[in-house]
Amino acid sequence: MDYNYSDELKTRLRRIEGQVRGVLRLMDEGKSCKDVVSQLSAVRNASDKAIAQIVAENLQRCILEEQEAGGDTDKLVREAIQLLVKSR
């Protein structure tokens, strides 16, 4: 099964990449622990949102495919929930 990730999602990940570079810059500049941790927290929150978006888009597609095939979608929902729980 091929996955097609949206440009919006890729843009979100590039923004996270920039945030990580910013954290490294703060560390290179010897900034305070508070500043570094604050920015890392922003990276984590942004990553969590990206994970949720990926799981939601995939789940939607998988449910539609499973419904078309006449299958049961409960297992797909459980797997998506497990992915989200595991990501935390």
Buried (B, 14 or more C-beta within 10 A) or exposed (E): EEEEEEEEEEEBBEEBEEBBEBBEEBEEEEBEEEEBEEBBEBBEEBBEEBBEBBBEBBBEBBBEEBEEEEEEBEEBEEBBEEBBEEEE
